[in-house]
Amino acid sequence: MTRKTLRTYAAAAAAASVAAIALSACAGPGGGENSGETFTILQYENPDTAQGQGWQRALELFQEKHPDVEVDFQTTSFDAMRQNAKILLSGNDVPDVLEFNKGNADGGQLAAQGLLDPLTEQVEQFGWDEKVTGSMASFARYDENGNAGSGDWYGIPNIGEYVMFYYNKEIFEDAGITELPTTLDEFEVVMDKLLAAGHTPISSSASSSQGFNQMWVWYSLVSAMSDRQQIDDFMFLTGETDFTAGPWAAGTEKFQEWIDKGYVGENLAGLSFEQATVNFLQGDAAMLIWNNGEFARISQDAQFEWDYFTMPGANLTMGSSGHLWGVPAKADNKDLAYDWIEITLSPEVQNLIGNKGGLPIAGDPATIEDERIQAFTERFVELSEADEMSFYPDYPVPGFLDFIQGQMQAMSNGNQDAAGYLDELQTFYDDGKAAQVGD
């Protein structure tokens, strides 16, 4: 493995700089033939995460299998990939396999525009549909309009995700909290106690770029009050979604209350999710809302006793499959790309991810040695088997993530209220839905 270098994709022009880790390897028996070009992997997982550590092991296994293949393993950011994927994949210098965001707004658009190769044949050949099943497969398939849930496979997830509240046990004890809440009302009592003891309850963020925490607080409240059909109608553009009534109105009004009461802190407009995580790790807030992506980091960096719980009393919990591996239509080394995906789904890589707290889709929970990680994984299995995951709110229509984040920032600043947000949400969603399904 060579030292880290920096490289910028020519096809993306001034799009994001990516940190490239050049790995020399090459091709052994049973591997696909190299076309003469470097086999390029583009992804955006932090190397300290469970997935990032899994990819490093996958690279080692790939190199062992293909000792004559030169591998260029590149790391970009989630935002850079989301914003520049169309430019990148339309050019002539594309990666051979890449990680991309699921959902109609991102992956669906790439599929509908012919920028990704369908993988249905490979799914059948490798048996990936035996590992990626149920709701975990919902955003791996897209129809001709880029709508999720049916049509060809275009991406393969490796992990699942669900959103929880990590909490600082020492702060909870300082505030006199001896039992975890089991209902939403009890949760609010807990946060009132934290405020009274001088602690910010939830570390959050509302930057219009990567300020995801407020969006997750909001959608967790909506999900807590929703049923399966209401979320599926919203997510898959079926039925009618009235944002001024039902769980949408109730959850958004509750979110407004939480902002006004100080449950999520102050001065959030300039904060990113990274800053929210740092604030939690520094003990500046009692809880952090995030998914399993920070489990390994908190395990390693927290200097206090901690644990986690999902939204108390919730009907549904934010969560879904993880991001997807896909193969660009213009990729030069597609057979190697399929082999890379197969390796990332191998028991060795999946169980490594599982032992780091990464919620592998095809892992064996029985191989997990740490009791807390095993319980964490079992909770994921419970949510999956009960079909109680509400996915993520930015999936249904193009531009939704930027729109929602802008509205979250405005609400957190006091420049927007619940009613105004819901009105604008209705308009944006309806316009996007009409464009997607032709209404």
ZIRAVEN-V6567 format. One record per residue. N is the residue number from 1. BURIAL is 1 if it has 9 or more other ideal C-beta (glycine too) atoms within 8 Angstrom, else 0. Layout:
N;BURIAL, N;BURIAL
This chain:
1;0, 2;0, 3;0, 4;0, 5;1, 6;0, 7;0, 8;1, 9;1, 10;0, 11;1, 12;1, 13;0, 14;0, 15;1, 16;1, 17;0, 18;1, 19;1, 20;1, 21;1, 22;1, 23;1, 24;0, 25;1, 26;1, 27;1, 28;1, 29;0, 30;0, 31;1, 32;1, 33;0, 34;1, 35;0, 36;0, 37;0, 38;0, 39;1, 40;1, 41;1, 42;1, 43;1, 44;1, 45;1, 46;0, 47;1, 48;0, 49;1, 50;1, 51;1, 52;1, 53;1, 54;1, 55;1, 56;1, 57;1, 58;1, 59;1, 60;0, 61;1, 62;1, 63;1, 64;0, 65;1, 66;1, 67;1, 68;0, 69;1, 70;1, 71;1, 72;1, 73;1, 74;1, 75;1, 76;1, 77;0, 78;0, 79;1, 80;1, 81;1, 82;1, 83;0, 84;1, 85;1, 86;1, 87;1, 88;1, 89;1, 90;0, 91;1, 92;0, 93;0, 94;1, 95;1, 96;1, 97;1, 98;1, 99;1, 100;1, 101;1, 102;1, 103;1, 104;1, 105;1, 106;1, 107;1, 108;1, 109;1, 110;1, 111;1, 112;1, 113;0, 114;0, 115;1, 116;1, 117;1, 118;1, 119;1, 120;0, 121;0, 122;1, 123;1, 124;0, 125;0, 126;1, 127;0, 128;1, 129;1, 130;0, 131;1, 132;1, 133;0, 134;0, 135;1, 136;1, 137;1, 138;1, 139;1, 140;1, 141;1, 142;1, 143;1, 144;0, 145;1, 146;1, 147;1, 148;1, 149;0, 150;0, 151;0, 152;1, 153;1, 154;1, 155;1, 156;1, 157;1, 158;1, 159;1, 160;1, 161;1, 162;1, 163;1, 164;1, 165;1, 166;1, 167;1, 168;1, 169;1, 170;1, 171;1, 172;1, 173;1, 174;0, 175;1, 176;0, 177;1, 178;0, 179;0, 180;0, 181;1, 182;0, 183;0, 184;1, 185;0, 186;1, 187;1, 188;1, 189;1, 190;1, 191;1, 192;1, 193;1, 194;1, 195;1, 196;0, 197;1, 198;0, 199;1, 200;1, 201;1, 202;1, 203;1, 204;1, 205;1, 206;1, 207;1, 208;0, 209;0, 210;1, 211;1, 212;1, 213;1, 214;1, 215;1, 216;1, 217;1, 218;1, 219;1, 220;1, 221;1, 222;1, 223;1, 224;1, 225;1, 226;1, 227;0, 228;0, 229;0, 230;1, 231;1, 232;1, 233;1, 234;1, 235;1, 236;1, 237;1, 238;0, 239;0, 240;0, 241;1, 242;0, 243;1, 244;1, 245;0, 246;1, 247;1, 248;1, 249;1, 250;1, 251;1, 252;1, 253;1, 254;1, 255;1, 256;1, 257;0, 258;1, 259;1, 260;0, 261;1, 262;1, 263;1, 264;1, 265;1, 266;0, 267;0, 268;1, 269;1, 270;0, 271;1, 272;1, 273;1, 274;0, 275;1, 276;1, 277;1, 278;0, 279;1, 280;1, 281;1, 282;0, 283;1, 284;0, 285;1, 286;1, 287;1, 288;1, 289;1, 290;1, 291;1, 292;1, 293;0, 294;1, 295;1, 296;1, 297;1, 298;1, 299;0, 300;0, 301;0, 302;1, 303;0, 304;1, 305;0, 306;1, 307;0, 308;1, 309;1, 310;1, 311;1, 312;1, 313;1, 314;1, 315;0, 316;1, 317;1, 318;1, 319;1, 320;1, 321;1, 322;1, 323;0, 324;1, 325;1, 326;1, 327;1, 328;1, 329;1, 330;0, 331;1, 332;0, 333;1, 334;1, 335;1, 336;1, 337;1, 338;1, 339;1, 340;1, 341;1, 342;1, 343;1, 344;1, 345;1, 346;1, 347;0, 348;0, 349;1, 350;1, 351;1, 352;1, 353;1, 354;1, 355;1, 356;1, 357;1, 358;1, 359;1, 360;1, 361;1, 362;1, 363;1, 364;0, 365;1, 366;0, 367;1, 368;1, 369;0, 370;0, 371;0, 372;0, 373;1, 374;1, 375;0, 376;1, 377;1, 378;1, 379;1, 380;1, 381;1, 382;1, 383;1, 384;1, 385;0, 386;0, 387;0, 388;1, 389;1, 390;1, 391;1, 392;0, 393;1, 394;1, 395;1, 396;1, 397;1, 398;1, 399;1, 400;1, 401;1, 402;0, 403;1, 404;1, 405;1, 406;1, 407;1, 408;1, 409;1, 410;1, 411;1, 412;1, 413;1, 414;0, 415;0, 416;1, 417;0, 418;1, 419;0, 420;0, 421;1, 422;1, 423;1, 424;1, 425;1, 426;1, 427;0, 428;1, 429;1, 430;0, 431;1, 432;1, 433;1, 434;1, 435;0, 436;1, 437;0, 438;0, 439;0
